[in-house]
Amino acid sequence: MARHLEKLKIRNEDTGEEFSVLFNPGEYSIDGASKWSEQEKKGQKPELQYTGGDRKKLTMELFFDTHESRSDVREHTVMLGNLLVFNKEKHRPPKVTLSWGKEAPGGAFAEFPFTGVLESLKQQFTLFMSDGTPVRAKLSVAFIQFSLTEEELKKNEAHSADKTKTYLVKQGDTVSGIAGMFYKDPAKWRHIAEANDIENPRKIEAGKLLTIPAYE
């Protein structure tokens, strides 16, 4: 008994429209990353501080061929091109969901379904009928994740270190800016101001060594 071929589907979440690719991709890539910044420490080499996870990117090549039916291949490729069109009501191009087969295990790092926006599209037409109508095309596409999942947000949630740290003030620093650096929340500047007897949080002397208290 022949098995049903599951094709990659792309759904426009803004309009509800869905279409399938003509041929499934031979491969795809998922790129993920984490963000780090250097944290200066007096008398020591800077150490890396984790600042959160980056959005995933899905890239693949899609093949379209209508030579047998003698029809214009652009009737199919235009559907992908439309995913770059600006929506005046949403103030952005459409959000889409790509699905292919069963949902993959792995939680936040699963490949499909993948909800994002089309970041880039390269169309290459490689075969034409005698009148110039293209009947074969290769499309290189890249989708970027629209929003971080709840699981990823929990992983990226900022927590204070379990011990007090120090920070050497640089020219132009503010207490709220330093709070944003260590606590990921500038509104928590009072923790630092109180620990260092700072009266004016907008004016702190460059070269001053601050105590950065832990917080819960």
Backbone as a chain_set.jsonl record, in Angstrom:
{"seq": "MARHLEKLKIRNEDTGEEFSVLFNPGEYSIDGASKWSEQEKKGQKPELQYTGGDRKKLTMELFFDTHESRSDVREHTVMLGNLLVFNKEKHRPPKVTLSWGKEAPGGAFAEFPFTGVLESLKQQFTLFMSDGTPVRAKLSVAFIQFSLTEEELKKNEAHSADKTKTYLVKQGDTVSGIAGMFYKDPAKWRHIAEANDIENPRKIEAGKLLTIPAYE", "coords": {"N": [[0.843, -1.196, 0.0], [0.65, 2.14, -0.975], [2.224, 4.928, 0.547], [0.959, 8.033, 1.74], [2.159, 11.083, 0.506], [3.392, 13.569, 2.423], [3.254, 16.986, 2.137], [5.161, 20.012, 2.436], [3.593, 22.671, 4.034], [2.47, 26.045, 3.888], [1.1, 28.529, 5.766], [-0.691, 31.509, 5.734], [-1.013, 33.446, 8.394], [-2.342, 35.8, 8.78], [-4.345, 36.029, 6.86], [-5.418, 33.509, 6.696], [-5.081, 31.895, 4.511], [-3.712, 29.049, 2.842], [-1.096, 27.152, 1.349], [0.554, 24.54, -0.504], [3.905, 23.432, -1.186], [5.313, 22.631, -4.414], [7.293, 20.656, -4.629], [8.847, 18.918, -2.029], [11.432, 20.225, 0.132], [14.876, 19.268, -0.263], [16.557, 19.481, 1.845], [16.879, 21.316, 4.929], [17.748, 24.105, 7.052], [18.166, 24.983, 10.458], [18.881, 27.731, 12.292], [20.149, 28.792, 15.34], [20.881, 30.892, 18.178], [22.672, 32.323, 20.978], [22.829, 35.245, 23.018], [25.526, 37.228, 24.123], [27.396, 39.38, 26.288], [30.244, 41.406, 27.12], [31.354, 41.724, 30.412], [32.759, 44.061, 32.424], [35.333, 43.872, 34.867], [37.002, 45.107, 37.644], [40.456, 45.205, 37.487], [40.576, 42.718, 36.346], [40.234, 40.437, 33.571], [37.632, 40.999, 31.174], [34.536, 39.231, 31.587], [32.203, 36.953, 30.086], [28.717, 37.599, 29.85], [25.558, 36.207, 29.906], [22.881, 37.262, 27.905], [20.465, 36.535, 26.829], [18.35, 34.588, 24.574], [18.474, 34.236, 20.972], [16.39, 34.793, 18.058], [15.213, 32.043, 16.112], [16.221, 30.904, 12.844], [14.976, 29.73, 9.806], [16.02, 28.145, 6.953], [15.917, 27.234, 3.489], [15.853, 25.557, 0.268], [13.569, 25.678, -2.388], [12.0, 23.851, -4.945], [10.47, 24.314, -8.09], [8.501, 23.139, -10.738], [6.862, 23.251, -13.735], [6.898, 22.246, -16.228], [5.858, 19.97, -17.471], [3.092, 20.382, -17.453], [2.997, 22.624, -18.951], [2.548, 25.179, -17.989], [2.733, 28.472, -16.481], [5.301, 28.838, -14.232], [5.421, 30.821, -12.389], [2.922, 31.183, -11.353], [2.88, 29.695, -9.103], [5.197, 30.426, -7.662], [4.667, 33.072, -7.048], [3.088, 33.064, -4.817], [4.79, 32.736, -2.68], [6.304, 35.026, -3.004], [4.408, 36.937, -2.336], [4.484, 36.898, 0.389], [6.221, 38.736, 1.226], [5.037, 41.129, 0.955], [3.981, 44.242, 2.178], [1.632, 44.691, 4.756], [-0.873, 46.934, 5.205], [-2.673, 47.227, 7.302], [-1.667, 45.603, 9.359], [0.808, 46.653, 9.539], [3.14, 45.456, 8.684], [4.799, 42.756, 6.852], [3.089, 39.585, 6.181], [2.503, 37.231, 8.886], [3.52, 33.865, 9.09], [2.972, 30.289, 9.155], [4.847, 27.4, 8.963], [4.398, 24.043, 8.245], [5.104, 20.571, 8.425], [4.55, 17.339, 8.22], [4.557, 15.343, 11.234], [4.577, 16.976, 14.441], [7.712, 17.936, 15.608], [9.756, 16.498, 18.218], [11.22, 18.172, 21.084], [10.532, 20.603, 22.09], [11.168, 23.955, 22.607], [13.084, 23.965, 20.638], [12.192, 22.6, 18.445], [11.653, 21.872, 14.959], [9.334, 22.053, 13.238], [5.838, 22.747, 13.851], [6.737, 25.922, 12.382], [6.64, 29.218, 13.154], [6.792, 32.322, 11.727], [8.248, 35.074, 9.883], [8.777, 35.861, 6.442], [11.993, 36.47, 5.701], [13.896, 36.754, 3.658], [14.064, 36.289, 0.096], [15.085, 34.612, -2.736], [14.799, 34.274, -6.146], [15.282, 32.054, -8.769], [15.06, 31.472, -12.11], [15.098, 28.825, -14.356], [14.373, 27.371, -16.636], [12.621, 27.679, -19.715], [9.729, 28.158, -21.814], [9.202, 28.279, -25.422], [8.107, 30.779, -25.873], [9.112, 32.3, -23.89], [8.007, 31.973, -21.396], [8.501, 31.136, -18.041], [9.133, 27.893, -16.716], [10.371, 26.497, -14.793], [11.853, 26.779, -11.602], [14.015, 27.817, -8.932], [13.91, 28.499, -5.583], [15.347, 30.302, -2.993], [14.84, 30.563, 0.364], [14.366, 32.3, 3.476], [13.205, 32.189, 6.69], [12.392, 33.97, 9.603], [12.001, 33.57, 13.076], [8.934, 34.55, 14.529], [8.111, 35.2, 17.171], [9.415, 34.567, 20.445], [8.969, 31.414, 22.023], [6.939, 30.427, 24.868], [8.391, 28.691, 26.461], [11.014, 29.292, 25.69], [11.172, 31.949, 26.527], [11.065, 31.601, 29.282], [13.475, 30.3, 29.645], [15.163, 32.374, 29.018], [14.677, 34.215, 30.947], [15.688, 36.723, 33.092], [17.788, 36.386, 35.891], [19.073, 37.299, 39.041], [22.505, 37.192, 40.015], [23.828, 34.852, 42.393], [25.411, 36.088, 44.186], [26.978, 39.083, 45.391], [28.139, 41.571, 43.099], [30.631, 43.628, 41.466], [31.117, 46.805, 39.84], [32.845, 48.909, 37.628], [32.462, 52.233, 37.131], [31.891, 53.889, 34.057], [32.497, 56.691, 31.851], [29.583, 58.523, 31.237], [27.824, 56.621, 32.142], [24.752, 55.614, 33.767], [22.771, 55.024, 36.695], [20.395, 53.668, 36.221], [20.95, 52.606, 33.726], [23.008, 50.834, 34.349], [21.616, 49.115, 35.995], [19.927, 48.004, 34.111], [21.81, 46.58, 32.689], [22.751, 44.619, 34.503], [20.459, 43.583, 35.79], [18.596, 43.38, 33.806], [16.548, 45.15, 33.823], [15.918, 48.394, 33.932], [14.399, 49.768, 35.795], [15.014, 48.846, 38.283], [16.946, 50.316, 39.509], [17.136, 51.436, 42.053], [18.057, 49.477, 43.852], [20.784, 49.405, 43.402], [21.487, 52.096, 43.811], [20.85, 52.523, 46.546], [22.554, 50.694, 47.765], [24.985, 51.862, 47.342], [24.88, 54.405, 48.321], [24.028, 56.52, 46.626], [22.964, 59.633, 45.675], [22.065, 61.128, 43.45], [20.914, 59.484, 40.812], [21.416, 59.905, 38.133], [23.812, 61.055, 37.854], [26.866, 59.927, 38.254], [30.15, 59.36, 39.325], [32.769, 58.799, 37.059], [34.931, 56.003, 37.167], [34.321, 55.234, 39.695], [33.857, 52.54, 41.92], [31.268, 50.388, 41.996], [29.005, 48.591, 44.101], [27.133, 45.836, 43.223], [24.292, 44.594, 44.21], [22.817, 41.361, 44.815], [19.524, 40.272, 43.895], [16.19, 39.164, 44.517]], "CA": [[0.0, 0.0, 0.0], [1.476, 3.33, -1.09], [2.076, 5.907, 1.609], [0.615, 9.388, 1.322], [3.283, 12.006, 0.591], [3.073, 14.797, 3.145], [3.988, 18.118, 1.578], [5.366, 21.201, 3.266], [2.507, 23.636, 3.885], [2.725, 27.395, 4.393], [-0.181, 29.17, 6.07], [-0.674, 32.93, 6.04], [-1.795, 33.572, 9.615], [-3.13, 37.031, 8.724], [-5.502, 35.848, 5.987], [-5.93, 32.144, 6.799], [-4.808, 31.161, 3.283], [-2.661, 28.032, 2.972], [-0.719, 26.489, 0.107], [1.619, 23.538, -0.396], [4.952, 23.557, -2.193], [5.204, 21.589, -5.438], [8.224, 19.593, -4.263], [9.42, 19.124, -0.698], [12.868, 20.539, 0.099], [15.793, 18.158, -0.034], [17.145, 19.72, 3.159], [16.633, 22.644, 5.487], [18.64, 24.432, 8.163], [17.642, 25.781, 11.559], [19.968, 28.443, 12.966], [19.818, 29.369, 16.638], [22.034, 31.551, 18.793], [22.483, 32.973, 22.275], [23.476, 36.55, 23.052], [26.457, 37.425, 25.23], [28.084, 40.669, 26.317], [31.374, 41.413, 28.036], [31.141, 42.438, 31.672], [34.058, 44.493, 32.923], [35.607, 43.688, 36.291], [38.208, 45.854, 37.984], [41.685, 44.444, 37.664], [40.476, 41.391, 35.761], [39.774, 40.409, 32.195], [36.16, 40.957, 31.087], [33.94, 37.912, 31.467], [30.979, 36.97, 29.307], [27.459, 37.551, 30.584], [24.457, 35.783, 29.032], [21.848, 38.292, 27.858], [19.217, 36.011, 26.275], [18.39, 33.8, 23.356], [18.134, 34.93, 19.739], [15.342, 34.142, 17.301], [15.668, 31.015, 15.192], [16.049, 31.167, 11.421], [14.759, 28.536, 9.0], [16.399, 28.389, 5.565], [15.788, 26.06, 2.622], [15.662, 25.806, -1.151], [12.358, 25.052, -2.889], [12.068, 23.604, -6.382], [9.167, 24.392, -8.748], [8.607, 22.716, -12.131], [5.559, 23.094, -14.398], [7.208, 21.974, -17.639], [4.959, 18.935, -17.983], [1.757, 20.952, -17.668], [3.181, 23.769, -19.843], [1.964, 26.356, -17.349], [3.697, 29.443, -15.958], [5.703, 28.455, -12.877], [5.236, 31.957, -11.492], [1.631, 31.045, -10.685], [3.178, 29.075, -7.81], [6.219, 31.177, -6.921], [4.128, 34.355, -6.597], [2.506, 32.899, -3.481], [5.874, 33.008, -1.74], [6.64, 36.436, -3.138], [3.403, 37.737, -1.625], [4.768, 36.884, 1.821], [7.076, 39.898, 1.502], [4.243, 42.335, 0.721], [3.626, 44.971, 3.395], [0.214, 44.76, 5.094], [-1.105, 48.267, 5.754], [-3.402, 47.122, 8.57], [-0.786, 45.003, 10.36], [2.05, 47.433, 9.517], [4.243, 44.505, 8.497], [4.45, 41.622, 5.994], [2.293, 38.6, 6.932], [3.064, 36.168, 9.721], [3.198, 32.583, 8.468], [3.344, 29.064, 9.865], [5.244, 26.3, 8.099], [4.194, 22.74, 8.877], [5.527, 19.453, 7.576], [4.48, 16.083, 8.953], [4.27, 15.385, 12.66], [5.34, 17.959, 15.211], [8.97, 17.355, 16.061], [10.042, 16.638, 19.649], [12.303, 19.094, 21.377], [10.039, 21.824, 22.725], [11.515, 25.249, 22.016], [14.025, 23.821, 19.545], [11.593, 21.796, 17.395], [11.68, 22.542, 13.666], [7.989, 22.348, 12.747], [5.552, 23.927, 13.019], [7.614, 27.081, 12.543], [5.888, 30.449, 12.921], [7.726, 33.427, 11.544], [8.025, 35.938, 8.726], [9.749, 35.644, 5.376], [13.034, 37.492, 5.811], [14.533, 36.96, 2.356], [13.612, 35.403, -0.98], [15.848, 34.707, -3.984], [14.156, 33.457, -7.166], [16.135, 31.762, -9.919], [14.301, 30.772, -13.141], [16.134, 28.07, -15.064], [13.883, 26.729, -17.854], [11.589, 28.521, -20.313], [9.116, 27.707, -23.058], [9.67, 29.037, -26.581], [7.629, 32.153, -25.803], [9.754, 32.966, -22.763], [7.323, 31.686, -20.131], [9.315, 30.265, -17.189], [8.454, 26.686, -16.255], [11.169, 25.855, -13.746], [12.447, 27.8, -10.735], [14.58, 27.435, -7.635], [13.744, 29.612, -4.655], [16.054, 30.238, -1.718], [14.019, 31.324, 1.307], [14.79, 32.341, 4.875], [12.161, 32.639, 7.599], [12.879, 34.267, 10.942], [10.98, 33.311, 14.098], [8.154, 35.758, 14.807], [8.191, 35.506, 18.598], [9.975, 33.485, 21.242], [7.953, 30.62, 22.684], [6.886, 30.591, 26.324], [9.504, 27.919, 27.037], [12.25, 30.041, 25.46], [11.146, 33.128, 27.379], [11.418, 31.166, 30.625], [14.903, 30.033, 29.643], [15.878, 33.637, 28.906], [14.293, 35.112, 32.024], [16.879, 37.163, 33.817], [17.859, 36.158, 37.327], [20.255, 37.895, 39.647], [23.533, 36.258, 40.47], [23.625, 34.478, 43.794], [26.362, 36.795, 45.026], [27.177, 40.483, 45.05], [29.169, 41.838, 42.098], [31.112, 45.013, 41.442], [31.157, 47.387, 38.495], [33.618, 50.136, 37.543], [31.68, 53.2, 36.364], [32.515, 54.522, 32.902], [31.951, 57.99, 31.486], [28.268, 58.455, 30.608], [26.977, 55.615, 32.788], [23.713, 56.007, 34.713], [22.411, 53.895, 37.563], [19.359, 52.879, 35.55], [21.601, 51.853, 32.664], [23.74, 49.725, 34.969], [20.587, 48.166, 36.439], [19.501, 47.273, 32.923], [22.887, 45.677, 32.312], [22.868, 43.485, 35.414], [19.159, 43.017, 36.163], [17.734, 43.394, 32.626], [15.398, 45.993, 34.145], [16.422, 49.68, 34.413], [13.589, 50.268, 36.911], [15.548, 48.326, 39.544], [18.129, 51.105, 39.828], [17.196, 51.758, 43.488], [18.875, 48.467, 44.535], [22.186, 49.822, 43.275], [21.647, 53.415, 44.428], [20.824, 52.384, 48.0], [23.729, 49.939, 48.2], [26.182, 52.674, 47.157], [24.599, 55.754, 48.834], [24.005, 57.444, 45.495], [21.851, 60.562, 45.81], [21.572, 61.469, 42.118], [21.191, 58.306, 39.976], [21.806, 60.287, 36.778], [25.176, 61.574, 37.868], [27.795, 59.129, 39.046], [31.524, 59.678, 38.932], [33.502, 57.771, 36.32], [36.012, 55.425, 37.947], [33.806, 54.789, 40.99], [33.577, 51.122, 41.973], [29.94, 50.186, 42.586], [28.572, 47.268, 44.54], [25.894, 45.422, 42.555], [23.739, 43.567, 45.084], [21.912, 40.352, 44.253], [18.136, 40.512, 44.263], [15.277, 38.064, 44.225]], "C": [[0.889, 1.26, 0.0], [1.186, 4.303, 0.044], [1.773, 7.291, 1.028], [1.821, 10.303, 1.527], [2.825, 13.293, 1.272], [3.926, 15.929, 2.599], [4.094, 19.251, 2.583], [4.261, 22.211, 2.972], [2.907, 24.971, 4.511], [1.381, 28.098, 4.555], [0.036, 30.639, 6.415], [-1.59, 33.156, 7.238], [-2.656, 34.836, 9.628], [-4.401, 36.865, 7.908], [-6.144, 34.47, 6.116], [-5.677, 31.314, 5.563], [-3.623, 30.215, 3.484], [-2.366, 27.428, 1.609], [0.416, 25.512, 0.386], [2.669, 23.804, -1.464], [4.78, 22.444, -3.222], [6.07, 20.387, -5.096], [8.805, 19.913, -2.885], [10.913, 19.434, -0.8], [13.711, 19.298, 0.356], [16.479, 18.264, 1.31], [16.723, 21.1, 3.645], [17.566, 22.848, 6.663], [17.898, 25.271, 9.187], [18.832, 26.412, 12.273], [19.448, 29.033, 14.273], [21.067, 29.978, 17.247], [21.659, 32.063, 20.174], [23.291, 34.263, 22.273], [24.338, 36.676, 24.308], [27.048, 38.829, 25.144], [29.217, 40.592, 27.336], [31.071, 42.269, 29.26], [32.509, 42.781, 32.255], [34.159, 44.284, 34.431], [36.946, 44.34, 36.6], [39.383, 44.916, 38.216], [41.649, 43.056, 37.072], [40.035, 41.506, 34.307], [38.248, 40.349, 32.178], [35.67, 39.516, 30.971], [32.618, 38.032, 30.724], [29.756, 36.848, 30.206], [26.347, 37.226, 29.596], [23.343, 36.809, 29.076], [20.565, 37.817, 27.19], [19.422, 35.22, 25.003], [17.977, 34.621, 22.148], [17.039, 34.149, 19.011], [15.94, 33.13, 16.329], [15.421, 31.454, 13.751], [15.963, 29.842, 10.672], [15.088, 28.875, 7.55], [16.292, 27.093, 4.766], [15.722, 26.521, 1.175], [14.445, 25.015, -1.617], [12.416, 24.982, -4.412], [10.657, 23.604, -6.96], [9.348, 24.042, -10.225], [7.207, 22.483, -12.697], [5.739, 22.782, -15.879], [6.227, 20.975, -18.231], [3.575, 19.491, -18.295], [1.788, 22.17, -18.596], [2.522, 25.031, -19.293], [3.066, 27.226, -16.765], [4.03, 29.097, -14.504], [5.493, 29.596, -11.891], [3.865, 31.975, -10.818], [1.8, 30.44, -9.296], [4.165, 29.922, -7.006], [5.692, 32.511, -6.395], [3.546, 34.259, -5.194], [3.552, 33.113, -2.393], [6.284, 34.474, -1.798], [5.682, 37.337, -2.39], [3.66, 37.805, -0.126], [5.732, 38.001, 2.219], [6.308, 41.212, 1.375], [3.787, 42.944, 2.043], [2.113, 45.035, 3.558], [-0.041, 46.084, 5.809], [-1.816, 48.22, 7.105], [-2.505, 46.591, 9.688], [0.524, 45.773, 10.506], [3.28, 46.534, 9.435], [3.836, 43.51, 7.414], [3.754, 40.539, 6.826], [3.122, 37.643, 7.785], [2.616, 34.832, 9.136], [3.607, 31.433, 9.395], [3.652, 27.982, 8.847], [5.064, 24.995, 8.867], [4.55, 21.651, 7.882], [5.535, 18.189, 8.428], [4.134, 16.283, 10.423], [5.131, 16.441, 13.354], [6.569, 17.293, 15.811], [9.116, 17.484, 17.569], [11.127, 17.671, 19.862], [11.849, 20.419, 21.918], [10.432, 23.063, 21.954], [12.402, 25.102, 20.792], [13.502, 22.887, 18.445], [11.567, 22.592, 16.09], [10.285, 22.98, 13.222], [6.949, 22.002, 13.804], [6.45, 25.106, 13.38], [6.811, 28.324, 12.188], [6.852, 31.621, 12.839], [7.292, 34.341, 10.415], [9.112, 35.647, 7.701], [10.756, 36.787, 5.391], [13.672, 37.787, 4.455], [14.06, 35.909, 1.369], [14.462, 35.667, -2.218], [15.227, 33.742, -4.988], [15.091, 33.302, -8.368], [15.332, 30.916, -10.906], [15.285, 30.127, -14.112], [15.667, 27.389, -16.348], [12.687, 27.516, -18.375], [10.993, 27.831, -21.542], [9.568, 28.623, -24.185], [9.222, 30.491, -26.563], [8.19, 32.918, -24.609], [9.102, 32.713, -21.418], [8.18, 30.751, -19.277], [8.502, 29.071, -16.678], [9.258, 25.94, -15.192], [11.864, 26.953, -12.939], [12.985, 27.175, -9.463], [14.534, 28.662, -6.743], [14.521, 29.345, -3.374], [15.315, 31.142, -0.736], [14.605, 31.248, 2.711], [13.649, 32.931, 5.687], [12.785, 32.882, 8.968], [11.729, 34.144, 11.928], [10.275, 34.597, 14.498], [8.241, 36.166, 16.269], [8.767, 34.304, 19.325], [8.844, 32.735, 21.932], [8.002, 30.844, 24.193], [8.041, 29.861, 26.993], [10.817, 28.672, 26.872], [12.31, 31.28, 26.341], [11.518, 32.773, 28.811], [12.914, 30.886, 30.726], [15.704, 31.328, 29.672], [15.571, 34.6, 30.027], [15.511, 35.451, 32.88], [16.755, 36.885, 35.31], [19.13, 36.788, 37.858], [21.261, 36.812, 40.003], [23.325, 35.975, 41.943], [24.63, 35.148, 44.711], [26.516, 38.229, 44.521], [28.315, 40.64, 44.045], [29.613, 43.286, 42.22], [31.167, 45.49, 40.002], [31.907, 48.71, 38.547], [32.905, 51.095, 36.6], [32.505, 53.803, 35.238], [31.833, 55.852, 32.611], [30.611, 57.811, 30.773], [27.341, 57.425, 31.207], [25.912, 56.282, 33.658], [23.354, 54.783, 35.543], [21.352, 53.026, 36.893], [19.958, 52.038, 34.417], [22.363, 50.651, 33.212], [22.764, 48.667, 35.475], [20.081, 47.351, 35.262], [20.528, 46.254, 32.493], [22.91, 44.423, 33.185], [21.535, 42.789, 35.704], [18.208, 42.859, 34.988], [16.472, 44.203, 32.876], [15.904, 47.31, 34.723], [15.66, 50.211, 35.621], [14.101, 49.796, 38.272], [16.794, 49.087, 39.995], [18.271, 51.408, 41.311], [18.039, 50.755, 44.273], [20.339, 48.894, 44.535], [22.427, 51.151, 43.983], [21.721, 53.319, 45.948], [22.076, 51.678, 48.511], [24.995, 50.782, 48.14], [26.001, 54.124, 47.61], [24.662, 56.807, 47.736], [22.765, 58.326, 45.611], [21.232, 60.907, 44.452], [21.898, 60.316, 41.167], [21.618, 58.647, 38.558], [23.245, 60.795, 36.704], [26.026, 60.738, 38.814], [29.187, 59.325, 38.464], [32.173, 58.508, 38.213], [34.682, 57.293, 37.159], [35.571, 54.928, 39.312], [33.468, 53.306, 40.914], [32.257, 50.907, 42.718], [29.77, 48.731, 43.046], [27.234, 46.973, 43.889], [25.285, 44.3, 43.372], [22.871, 42.569, 44.321], [20.492, 40.732, 44.651], [17.321, 39.295, 43.886], [14.074, 38.59, 43.453]], "O": [[1.758, 1.421, 0.857], [0.036, 4.477, 0.448], [2.271, 7.659, -0.036], [2.433, 10.298, 2.595], [1.972, 14.012, 0.752], [5.155, 15.852, 2.594], [3.241, 19.424, 3.453], [4.02, 22.566, 1.818], [3.594, 25.013, 5.531], [0.623, 28.241, 3.596], [0.847, 30.97, 7.28], [-2.811, 33.067, 7.11], [-3.603, 34.927, 10.409], [-5.422, 37.48, 8.214], [-7.284, 34.276, 5.695], [-6.02, 30.132, 5.546], [-2.666, 30.53, 4.192], [-3.276, 27.216, 0.807], [1.139, 25.638, 1.374], [2.357, 24.34, -2.528], [4.164, 21.42, -2.926], [5.646, 19.242, -5.25], [9.203, 21.047, -2.619], [11.585, 18.959, -1.716], [13.311, 18.398, 1.095], [16.934, 17.262, 1.861], [16.271, 21.939, 2.866], [18.111, 21.889, 7.208], [17.109, 26.15, 8.841], [19.693, 25.705, 12.797], [18.413, 29.701, 14.29], [22.185, 29.62, 16.875], [20.481, 32.216, 20.497], [24.318, 34.359, 21.601], [23.932, 36.285, 25.402], [27.183, 39.391, 24.058], [29.159, 39.815, 28.289], [30.592, 43.397, 29.144], [33.313, 41.894, 32.542], [33.196, 44.494, 35.168], [37.92, 44.132, 35.876], [39.321, 43.98, 39.013], [42.586, 42.281, 37.263], [39.529, 42.542, 33.875], [37.636, 39.731, 33.048], [36.314, 38.683, 30.333], [31.988, 39.09, 30.733], [29.754, 36.102, 31.185], [26.208, 37.89, 28.569], [22.899, 37.194, 30.158], [19.651, 38.619, 26.998], [20.513, 35.186, 24.433], [17.223, 35.586, 22.272], [16.794, 32.982, 19.316], [17.03, 33.332, 15.793], [14.534, 32.262, 13.474], [16.779, 28.945, 10.882], [14.5, 29.794, 6.98], [16.539, 26.004, 5.285], [15.559, 27.707, 0.89], [14.297, 23.837, -1.291], [12.827, 25.933, -5.077], [9.753, 22.979, -6.404], [10.235, 24.578, -10.889], [6.462, 21.633, -12.209], [4.842, 23.025, -16.687], [5.811, 21.124, -19.38], [2.959, 19.11, -19.289], [0.74, 22.687, -18.984], [2.003, 25.85, -20.051], [4.194, 26.772, -16.576], [3.144, 29.066, -13.65], [5.397, 29.363, -10.686], [3.66, 32.689, -9.837], [0.963, 30.646, -8.417], [3.985, 30.111, -5.803], [6.208, 33.03, -5.406], [3.511, 35.249, -4.463], [3.239, 33.612, -1.313], [6.575, 35.088, -0.771], [6.079, 38.378, -1.868], [3.115, 38.671, 0.558], [6.023, 38.189, 3.401], [6.852, 42.282, 1.651], [3.273, 42.245, 2.917], [1.395, 45.387, 2.622], [0.504, 46.332, 6.885], [-1.586, 49.078, 7.958], [-2.57, 47.065, 10.822], [1.262, 45.576, 11.471], [4.317, 46.815, 10.034], [2.654, 43.418, 7.082], [3.822, 40.574, 8.054], [4.259, 37.3, 7.462], [1.463, 34.684, 8.733], [4.453, 31.581, 10.278], [2.834, 27.678, 7.978], [5.524, 24.863, 10.001], [4.334, 21.78, 6.677], [6.424, 17.996, 9.258], [3.5, 17.268, 10.799], [6.242, 16.754, 12.925], [6.483, 16.235, 16.435], [8.655, 18.466, 18.151], [11.866, 18.009, 18.937], [12.676, 21.29, 22.185], [10.077, 23.214, 20.785], [12.473, 26.022, 19.977], [14.278, 22.43, 17.605], [11.473, 23.819, 16.1], [10.077, 24.142, 12.872], [7.147, 21.065, 14.578], [6.865, 25.265, 14.528], [6.354, 28.47, 11.054], [7.625, 31.876, 13.763], [6.12, 34.377, 10.04], [10.22, 35.239, 8.047], [10.406, 37.937, 5.123], [13.957, 38.943, 4.141], [13.703, 34.793, 1.745], [14.552, 36.799, -2.692], [15.135, 32.542, -4.728], [15.614, 34.279, -8.905], [14.962, 29.784, -10.597], [16.188, 30.786, -14.628], [16.501, 26.87, -17.09], [11.843, 27.966, -17.6], [11.652, 27.037, -22.213], [10.239, 29.626, -23.942], [9.871, 31.347, -27.163], [7.79, 34.053, -24.349], [9.595, 33.191, -20.396], [8.553, 29.673, -19.743], [7.351, 29.212, -16.267], [8.856, 24.864, -14.749], [12.39, 27.918, -13.494], [12.489, 26.156, -8.984], [15.049, 29.724, -7.094], [14.372, 28.295, -2.75], [15.179, 32.343, -0.972], [15.251, 30.268, 3.082], [13.182, 34.036, 5.408], [13.607, 32.093, 9.433], [10.609, 34.569, 11.641], [10.92, 35.609, 14.774], [8.425, 37.344, 16.577], [8.625, 33.165, 18.879], [7.871, 33.344, 22.376], [8.975, 31.38, 24.725], [8.606, 30.347, 27.973], [11.642, 28.698, 27.786], [13.376, 31.629, 26.849], [12.202, 33.542, 29.486], [13.547, 31.183, 31.738], [16.781, 31.39, 30.266], [16.135, 35.693, 30.073], [16.252, 34.573, 33.323], [15.708, 37.135, 35.908], [20.153, 36.8, 37.175], [20.898, 35.664, 40.258], [22.713, 36.771, 42.656], [24.702, 34.816, 45.895], [26.218, 38.532, 43.366], [29.325, 39.94, 44.121], [29.04, 44.065, 42.98], [31.253, 44.692, 39.069], [31.637, 49.543, 39.412], [32.758, 50.811, 35.411], [33.661, 54.181, 35.429], [30.72, 56.103, 33.075], [30.511, 57.04, 29.818], [26.174, 57.354, 30.821], [26.127, 57.36, 34.211], [23.606, 53.648, 35.139], [21.4, 51.799, 36.983], [19.532, 50.908, 34.177], [22.362, 49.578, 32.609], [23.041, 47.47, 35.397], [19.833, 46.151, 35.39], [20.178, 45.186, 31.991], [23.067, 43.31, 32.685], [21.482, 41.568, 35.846], [17.134, 42.276, 35.134], [15.447, 43.982, 32.232], [16.285, 47.352, 35.893], [16.195, 51.009, 36.39], [13.662, 50.302, 39.304], [17.6, 48.569, 40.768], [19.383, 51.617, 41.796], [18.674, 51.129, 45.258], [21.039, 48.761, 45.539], [23.435, 51.324, 44.668], [22.565, 53.964, 46.57], [22.599, 52.026, 49.57], [25.978, 50.466, 48.81], [26.845, 54.976, 47.331], [25.28, 57.858, 47.905], [21.643, 57.822, 45.64], [20.009, 60.969, 44.325], [23.049, 60.179, 40.751], [22.129, 57.783, 37.845], [23.813, 60.941, 35.622], [25.903, 60.843, 40.034], [29.358, 59.44, 37.25], [32.136, 57.372, 38.687], [35.358, 58.102, 37.794], [36.342, 54.276, 40.016], [32.856, 52.862, 39.943], [32.144, 51.205, 43.907], [30.314, 47.796, 42.459], [26.302, 47.771, 43.99], [25.716, 43.154, 43.247], [22.267, 42.908, 43.303], [20.289, 41.439, 45.638], [17.722, 38.497, 43.039], [13.179, 37.819, 43.107]]}, "num_chains": 1, "name": "protein.A"}
